[in-house]
Amino acid sequence: MIVIKTENEIIAMKESAKILSDTLKLLAENIKPGITTKQLDNIAYGYITKCGAQPSFLNYNGFPASICTSIDDEVIHGIPSKRRIEEGQIISVDAGVFYKGYHSDAARTYAVGKVSELKQKLIEVAEKSFSDGIKVLKEGIRLGDLGSAIQKTVEENGFSVVRDMVGHGIGVKLHEDPSVPNYGQAGRGLRLKAGMTLAIEPMINAGSYHIKVLEDKWTIKTCDGNPSAHYENTVLITREGAEILTA
């Protein structure tokens, strides 16, 4: 069931999104060679709870941490650990905040020190594909219009869009209807309405779009070992366009 948010619900979601946005800024300041992914997780947990909120991911379907930390060829759902990040790697940080009964969800991919041209381009194209996608958003367009715009940008730059993992609606629940693919055909799919809130999250690979789940049953990697980047925001559909709540 798709939930159209009321004005008061949107206000609550903006408050949740503000905490999440500030959390990601804090994490970005601490991403440097030598820090462990568990230390980043502790930073996120400390800040979110200090704000009177809860990490959306902690214990969600058994996930054991507050954030997902995915390095290089890890696409999403990497579990924070004692692993230290190294110069030249890229790390995607995916986080969610639950505040006053509403969730927000966002992800960024960061360069750890100086990275290869390929990895830097991958980070930039992931963000650009998101930006190009939301340019088409407004009440009345179809989900295929969004997916098609994202896919076009990604593939024009020589990368691929992950097919098996998609974005989603968000609100009282972390994952609500509808599913939001990052690929598709313009003019097809569900028609969007003002008041819908979506987590739009291109996941793009430098090689093939095929992915695999590791033995921990959470971490997802590219099948060919090429790096992957992830960029996500919680977005509100309006009559005229879209508002990024986790800007």
Contacts in CASP RR format, 6 or more apart in sequence:
PFRMAT RR
TARGET T0000
AUTHOR 0000-0000-0000
METHOD contacts of the structure
MODEL  1
MIVIKTENEIIAMKESAKILSDTLKLLAENIKPGITTKQLDNIAYGYITK
CGAQPSFLNYNGFPASICTSIDDEVIHGIPSKRRIEEGQIISVDAGVFYK
GYHSDAARTYAVGKVSELKQKLIEVAEKSFSDGIKVLKEGIRLGDLGSAI
QKTVEENGFSVVRDMVGHGIGVKLHEDPSVPNYGQAGRGLRLKAGMTLAI
EPMINAGSYHIKVLEDKWTIKTCDGNPSAHYENTVLITREGAEILTA
1 176 0 8 1.000
1 177 0 8 1.000
2 169 0 8 1.000
2 176 0 8 1.000
2 177 0 8 1.000
2 178 0 8 1.000
2 190 0 8 1.000
2 193 0 8 1.000
2 196 0 8 1.000
3 171 0 8 1.000
3 172 0 8 1.000
3 176 0 8 1.000
3 177 0 8 1.000
3 196 0 8 1.000
4 193 0 8 1.000
4 194 0 8 1.000
4 195 0 8 1.000
4 196 0 8 1.000
5 13 0 8 1.000
5 171 0 8 1.000
5 195 0 8 1.000
5 196 0 8 1.000
5 197 0 8 1.000
5 236 0 8 1.000
9 102 0 8 1.000
9 171 0 8 1.000
10 195 0 8 1.000
10 197 0 8 1.000
10 236 0 8 1.000
12 99 0 8 1.000
12 100 0 8 1.000
12 101 0 8 1.000
12 102 0 8 1.000
13 102 0 8 1.000
13 103 0 8 1.000
13 104 0 8 1.000
13 171 0 8 1.000
13 197 0 8 1.000
13 234 0 8 1.000
13 236 0 8 1.000
13 245 0 8 1.000
14 245 0 8 1.000
15 99 0 8 1.000
15 100 0 8 1.000
16 53 0 8 1.000
16 97 0 8 1.000
16 98 0 8 1.000
16 99 0 8 1.000
16 100 0 8 1.000
16 101 0 8 1.000
16 102 0 8 1.000
16 103 0 8 1.000
16 104 0 8 1.000
17 97 0 8 1.000
17 104 0 8 1.000
17 106 0 8 1.000
17 234 0 8 1.000
17 245 0 8 1.000
17 246 0 8 1.000
19 47 0 8 1.000
19 48 0 8 1.000
19 51 0 8 1.000
19 53 0 8 1.000
19 97 0 8 1.000
19 99 0 8 1.000
19 104 0 8 1.000
20 48 0 8 1.000
20 95 0 8 1.000
20 96 0 8 1.000
20 97 0 8 1.000
20 104 0 8 1.000
20 105 0 8 1.000
20 106 0 8 1.000
20 234 0 8 1.000
20 246 0 8 1.000
21 106 0 8 1.000
21 246 0 8 1.000
21 247 0 8 1.000
22 47 0 8 1.000
22 51 0 8 1.000
23 44 0 8 1.000
23 47 0 8 1.000
23 48 0 8 1.000
23 95 0 8 1.000
23 97 0 8 1.000
24 93 0 8 1.000
24 95 0 8 1.000
24 106 0 8 1.000
24 108 0 8 1.000
24 246 0 8 1.000
26 43 0 8 1.000
26 44 0 8 1.000
26 47 0 8 1.000
27 40 0 8 1.000
27 43 0 8 1.000
27 44 0 8 1.000
27 67 0 8 1.000
27 93 0 8 1.000
27 95 0 8 1.000
28 108 0 8 1.000
28 110 0 8 1.000
30 39 0 8 1.000
30 40 0 8 1.000
30 43 0 8 1.000
31 40 0 8 1.000
31 85 0 8 1.000
31 91 0 8 1.000
31 93 0 8 1.000
31 110 0 8 1.000
31 112 0 8 1.000
32 85 0 8 1.000
32 112 0 8 1.000
32 113 0 8 1.000
33 84 0 8 1.000
33 85 0 8 1.000
33 86 0 8 1.000
33 87 0 8 1.000
33 112 0 8 1.000
33 113 0 8 1.000
34 84 0 8 1.000
34 85 0 8 1.000
34 86 0 8 1.000
35 84 0 8 1.000
35 85 0 8 1.000
36 80 0 8 1.000
36 81 0 8 1.000
36 82 0 8 1.000
36 83 0 8 1.000
36 84 0 8 1.000
36 85 0 8 1.000
37 69 0 8 1.000
37 71 0 8 1.000
37 78 0 8 1.000
37 80 0 8 1.000
37 81 0 8 1.000
37 83 0 8 1.000
37 85 0 8 1.000
37 91 0 8 1.000
38 65 0 8 1.000
38 80 0 8 1.000
38 81 0 8 1.000
38 82 0 8 1.000
38 83 0 8 1.000
40 67 0 8 1.000
40 69 0 8 1.000
40 80 0 8 1.000
40 93 0 8 1.000
41 65 0 8 1.000
41 66 0 8 1.000
41 67 0 8 1.000
41 69 0 8 1.000
41 80 0 8 1.000
44 55 0 8 1.000
44 66 0 8 1.000
44 67 0 8 1.000
44 95 0 8 1.000
45 55 0 8 1.000
45 58 0 8 1.000
45 66 0 8 1.000
48 54 0 8 1.000
48 55 0 8 1.000
48 66 0 8 1.000
48 97 0 8 1.000
49 55 0 8 1.000
51 99 0 8 1.000
52 99 0 8 1.000
53 97 0 8 1.000
53 98 0 8 1.000
53 99 0 8 1.000
54 97 0 8 1.000
54 98 0 8 1.000
54 99 0 8 1.000
55 66 0 8 1.000
55 67 0 8 1.000
55 95 0 8 1.000
55 96 0 8 1.000
55 97 0 8 1.000
55 98 0 8 1.000
56 95 0 8 1.000
56 96 0 8 1.000
56 97 0 8 1.000
56 98 0 8 1.000
56 103 0 8 1.000
56 104 0 8 1.000
56 105 0 8 1.000
56 174 0 8 1.000
57 63 0 8 1.000
57 65 0 8 1.000
57 66 0 8 1.000
57 67 0 8 1.000
57 68 0 8 1.000
57 94 0 8 1.000
57 95 0 8 1.000
57 96 0 8 1.000
57 174 0 8 1.000
58 64 0 8 1.000
58 65 0 8 1.000
58 66 0 8 1.000
60 174 0 8 1.000
63 77 0 8 1.000
63 79 0 8 1.000
63 218 0 8 1.000
64 79 0 8 1.000
65 79 0 8 1.000
65 80 0 8 1.000
66 80 0 8 1.000
66 95 0 8 1.000
67 80 0 8 1.000
67 93 0 8 1.000
67 94 0 8 1.000
67 95 0 8 1.000
67 96 0 8 1.000
68 76 0 8 1.000
68 77 0 8 1.000
68 78 0 8 1.000
68 79 0 8 1.000
68 80 0 8 1.000
68 92 0 8 1.000
68 93 0 8 1.000
68 94 0 8 1.000
68 95 0 8 1.000
68 107 0 8 1.000
69 78 0 8 1.000
69 79 0 8 1.000
69 80 0 8 1.000
69 91 0 8 1.000
69 92 0 8 1.000
69 93 0 8 1.000
70 76 0 8 1.000
70 77 0 8 1.000
70 78 0 8 1.000
70 91 0 8 1.000
70 92 0 8 1.000
70 94 0 8 1.000
70 219 0 8 1.000
70 220 0 8 1.000
70 228 0 8 1.000
70 230 0 8 1.000
71 78 0 8 1.000
71 83 0 8 1.000
71 85 0 8 1.000
71 89 0 8 1.000
71 90 0 8 1.000
71 91 0 8 1.000
72 89 0 8 1.000
72 90 0 8 1.000
72 119 0 8 1.000
72 227 0 8 1.000
72 228 0 8 1.000
73 221 0 8 1.000
73 222 0 8 1.000
73 225 0 8 1.000
73 226 0 8 1.000
73 227 0 8 1.000
73 228 0 8 1.000
74 92 0 8 1.000
74 219 0 8 1.000
74 220 0 8 1.000
74 221 0 8 1.000
74 228 0 8 1.000
75 92 0 8 1.000
75 162 0 8 1.000
75 165 0 8 1.000
75 203 0 8 1.000
75 205 0 8 1.000
75 211 0 8 1.000
75 220 0 8 1.000
75 221 0 8 1.000
75 222 0 8 1.000
75 228 0 8 1.000
75 230 0 8 1.000
76 92 0 8 1.000
76 94 0 8 1.000
76 107 0 8 1.000
76 165 0 8 1.000
76 203 0 8 1.000
76 220 0 8 1.000
76 230 0 8 1.000
77 94 0 8 1.000
77 218 0 8 1.000
77 219 0 8 1.000
77 220 0 8 1.000
78 218 0 8 1.000
78 219 0 8 1.000
78 220 0 8 1.000
79 216 0 8 1.000
79 218 0 8 1.000
79 219 0 8 1.000
85 91 0 8 1.000
85 112 0 8 1.000
86 112 0 8 1.000
87 112 0 8 1.000
87 113 0 8 1.000
87 114 0 8 1.000
88 111 0 8 1.000
88 112 0 8 1.000
88 113 0 8 1.000
88 114 0 8 1.000
88 115 0 8 1.000
88 116 0 8 1.000
88 119 0 8 1.000
89 112 0 8 1.000
89 115 0 8 1.000
90 109 0 8 1.000
90 110 0 8 1.000
90 111 0 8 1.000
90 112 0 8 1.000
90 115 0 8 1.000
90 119 0 8 1.000
90 122 0 8 1.000
90 123 0 8 1.000
90 227 0 8 1.000
90 229 0 8 1.000
91 109 0 8 1.000
91 110 0 8 1.000
91 112 0 8 1.000
92 107 0 8 1.000
92 108 0 8 1.000
92 109 0 8 1.000
92 110 0 8 1.000
92 228 0 8 1.000
92 229 0 8 1.000
92 230 0 8 1.000
93 107 0 8 1.000
93 108 0 8 1.000
93 109 0 8 1.000
93 110 0 8 1.000
94 105 0 8 1.000
94 106 0 8 1.000
94 107 0 8 1.000
94 230 0 8 1.000
94 232 0 8 1.000
95 105 0 8 1.000
95 106 0 8 1.000
95 107 0 8 1.000
96 103 0 8 1.000
96 104 0 8 1.000
96 105 0 8 1.000
96 106 0 8 1.000
96 174 0 8 1.000
97 103 0 8 1.000
97 104 0 8 1.000
98 174 0 8 1.000
101 172 0 8 1.000
102 171 0 8 1.000
102 172 0 8 1.000
103 170 0 8 1.000
103 171 0 8 1.000
103 172 0 8 1.000
103 173 0 8 1.000
103 174 0 8 1.000
104 170 0 8 1.000
104 234 0 8 1.000
104 245 0 8 1.000
104 246 0 8 1.000
105 170 0 8 1.000
105 174 0 8 1.000
105 199 0 8 1.000
105 201 0 8 1.000
105 232 0 8 1.000
105 234 0 8 1.000
105 246 0 8 1.000
106 199 0 8 1.000
106 232 0 8 1.000
106 233 0 8 1.000
106 234 0 8 1.000
106 246 0 8 1.000
107 201 0 8 1.000
107 230 0 8 1.000
107 231 0 8 1.000
107 232 0 8 1.000
108 230 0 8 1.000
108 231 0 8 1.000
108 232 0 8 1.000
109 122 0 8 1.000
109 123 0 8 1.000
109 126 0 8 1.000
109 229 0 8 1.000
109 230 0 8 1.000
109 231 0 8 1.000
110 123 0 8 1.000
111 119 0 8 1.000
111 120 0 8 1.000
111 123 0 8 1.000
118 206 0 8 1.000
118 227 0 8 1.000
119 206 0 8 1.000
119 227 0 8 1.000
119 229 0 8 1.000
121 157 0 8 1.000
122 159 0 8 1.000
122 204 0 8 1.000
122 206 0 8 1.000
122 227 0 8 1.000
122 228 0 8 1.000
122 229 0 8 1.000
123 229 0 8 1.000
125 153 0 8 1.000
125 154 0 8 1.000
125 157 0 8 1.000
125 159 0 8 1.000
125 204 0 8 1.000
125 229 0 8 1.000
126 154 0 8 1.000
126 202 0 8 1.000
126 203 0 8 1.000
126 204 0 8 1.000
126 229 0 8 1.000
126 230 0 8 1.000
126 231 0 8 1.000
127 231 0 8 1.000
128 153 0 8 1.000
129 149 0 8 1.000
129 150 0 8 1.000
129 151 0 8 1.000
129 153 0 8 1.000
129 154 0 8 1.000
129 161 0 8 1.000
129 182 0 8 1.000
129 202 0 8 1.000
129 204 0 8 1.000
129 231 0 8 1.000
130 150 0 8 1.000
130 200 0 8 1.000
130 201 0 8 1.000
130 202 0 8 1.000
130 231 0 8 1.000
130 232 0 8 1.000
130 233 0 8 1.000
132 149 0 8 1.000
132 150 0 8 1.000
132 152 0 8 1.000
132 153 0 8 1.000
133 146 0 8 1.000
133 147 0 8 1.000
133 149 0 8 1.000
133 150 0 8 1.000
133 153 0 8 1.000
133 200 0 8 1.000
134 146 0 8 1.000
134 200 0 8 1.000
134 235 0 8 1.000
134 242 0 8 1.000
134 244 0 8 1.000
135 149 0 8 1.000
136 145 0 8 1.000
136 146 0 8 1.000
136 149 0 8 1.000
137 146 0 8 1.000
137 192 0 8 1.000
137 235 0 8 1.000
137 237 0 8 1.000
137 241 0 8 1.000
137 242 0 8 1.000
138 192 0 8 1.000
138 237 0 8 1.000
138 238 0 8 1.000
138 239 0 8 1.000
138 240 0 8 1.000
138 241 0 8 1.000
138 242 0 8 1.000
139 192 0 8 1.000
139 193 0 8 1.000
139 194 0 8 1.000
139 237 0 8 1.000
139 238 0 8 1.000
139 239 0 8 1.000
139 241 0 8 1.000
140 191 0 8 1.000
140 192 0 8 1.000
140 193 0 8 1.000
141 191 0 8 1.000
141 192 0 8 1.000
142 186 0 8 1.000
142 187 0 8 1.000
142 188 0 8 1.000
142 189 0 8 1.000
142 190 0 8 1.000
142 191 0 8 1.000
142 192 0 8 1.000
143 178 0 8 1.000
143 180 0 8 1.000
143 181 0 8 1.000
143 188 0 8 1.000
143 189 0 8 1.000
143 190 0 8 1.000
143 192 0 8 1.000
144 181 0 8 1.000
144 184 0 8 1.000
144 185 0 8 1.000
144 186 0 8 1.000
144 187 0 8 1.000
144 188 0 8 1.000
144 189 0 8 1.000
145 186 0 8 1.000
145 187 0 8 1.000
146 180 0 8 1.000
146 200 0 8 1.000
147 180 0 8 1.000
147 181 0 8 1.000
147 182 0 8 1.000
147 183 0 8 1.000
147 184 0 8 1.000
148 183 0 8 1.000
148 184 0 8 1.000
148 185 0 8 1.000
148 186 0 8 1.000
148 187 0 8 1.000
149 186 0 8 1.000
150 161 0 8 1.000
150 182 0 8 1.000
150 183 0 8 1.000
150 202 0 8 1.000
151 161 0 8 1.000
151 182 0 8 1.000
151 183 0 8 1.000
151 184 0 8 1.000
154 160 0 8 1.000
154 161 0 8 1.000
154 182 0 8 1.000
154 202 0 8 1.000
154 204 0 8 1.000
155 161 0 8 1.000
159 204 0 8 1.000
159 205 0 8 1.000
159 206 0 8 1.000
159 207 0 8 1.000
160 204 0 8 1.000
160 205 0 8 1.000
160 207 0 8 1.000
160 208 0 8 1.000
160 209 0 8 1.000
161 182 0 8 1.000
161 183 0 8 1.000
161 202 0 8 1.000
161 203 0 8 1.000
161 204 0 8 1.000
161 205 0 8 1.000
161 209 0 8 1.000
162 182 0 8 1.000
162 203 0 8 1.000
162 204 0 8 1.000
162 205 0 8 1.000
162 209 0 8 1.000
162 211 0 8 1.000
162 228 0 8 1.000
163 181 0 8 1.000
163 183 0 8 1.000
163 209 0 8 1.000
164 211 0 8 1.000
165 203 0 8 1.000
165 211 0 8 1.000
165 220 0 8 1.000
166 179 0 8 1.000
166 180 0 8 1.000
166 181 0 8 1.000
166 182 0 8 1.000
166 201 0 8 1.000
167 179 0 8 1.000
167 180 0 8 1.000
167 181 0 8 1.000
167 182 0 8 1.000
167 198 0 8 1.000
167 199 0 8 1.000
167 200 0 8 1.000
167 201 0 8 1.000
167 232 0 8 1.000
168 175 0 8 1.000
168 176 0 8 1.000
168 177 0 8 1.000
168 178 0 8 1.000
168 179 0 8 1.000
168 180 0 8 1.000
168 198 0 8 1.000
168 199 0 8 1.000
169 175 0 8 1.000
169 176 0 8 1.000
169 177 0 8 1.000
169 178 0 8 1.000
169 180 0 8 1.000
169 196 0 8 1.000
169 197 0 8 1.000
169 198 0 8 1.000
169 199 0 8 1.000
170 176 0 8 1.000
170 197 0 8 1.000
170 198 0 8 1.000
170 199 0 8 1.000
170 234 0 8 1.000
171 197 0 8 1.000
178 190 0 8 1.000
178 198 0 8 1.000
180 198 0 8 1.000
180 199 0 8 1.000
180 200 0 8 1.000
180 201 0 8 1.000
182 200 0 8 1.000
182 201 0 8 1.000
182 202 0 8 1.000
182 203 0 8 1.000
182 204 0 8 1.000
192 237 0 8 1.000
193 237 0 8 1.000
194 237 0 8 1.000
194 238 0 8 1.000
194 239 0 8 1.000
195 236 0 8 1.000
195 237 0 8 1.000
195 238 0 8 1.000
196 236 0 8 1.000
196 237 0 8 1.000
197 234 0 8 1.000
197 235 0 8 1.000
197 236 0 8 1.000
197 237 0 8 1.000
197 245 0 8 1.000
198 234 0 8 1.000
198 235 0 8 1.000
198 237 0 8 1.000
199 232 0 8 1.000
199 233 0 8 1.000
199 234 0 8 1.000
199 235 0 8 1.000
200 232 0 8 1.000
200 233 0 8 1.000
200 235 0 8 1.000
201 230 0 8 1.000
201 231 0 8 1.000
201 232 0 8 1.000
201 233 0 8 1.000
202 230 0 8 1.000
202 231 0 8 1.000
202 232 0 8 1.000
203 228 0 8 1.000
203 229 0 8 1.000
203 230 0 8 1.000
204 228 0 8 1.000
204 229 0 8 1.000
204 230 0 8 1.000
205 211 0 8 1.000
205 222 0 8 1.000
205 226 0 8 1.000
205 227 0 8 1.000
205 228 0 8 1.000
206 222 0 8 1.000
206 226 0 8 1.000
206 227 0 8 1.000
206 228 0 8 1.000
207 222 0 8 1.000
207 224 0 8 1.000
207 226 0 8 1.000
208 222 0 8 1.000
208 223 0 8 1.000
208 224 0 8 1.000
208 226 0 8 1.000
210 222 0 8 1.000
210 223 0 8 1.000
210 224 0 8 1.000
211 220 0 8 1.000
211 221 0 8 1.000
211 222 0 8 1.000
211 223 0 8 1.000
212 220 0 8 1.000
212 221 0 8 1.000
212 222 0 8 1.000
212 223 0 8 1.000
213 219 0 8 1.000
213 220 0 8 1.000
214 220 0 8 1.000
214 221 0 8 1.000
221 228 0 8 1.000
222 228 0 8 1.000
233 244 0 8 1.000
233 245 0 8 1.000
233 246 0 8 1.000
233 247 0 8 1.000
234 244 0 8 1.000
234 245 0 8 1.000
234 246 0 8 1.000
235 242 0 8 1.000
235 243 0 8 1.000
235 244 0 8 1.000
235 245 0 8 1.000
236 242 0 8 1.000
236 243 0 8 1.000
236 245 0 8 1.000
END
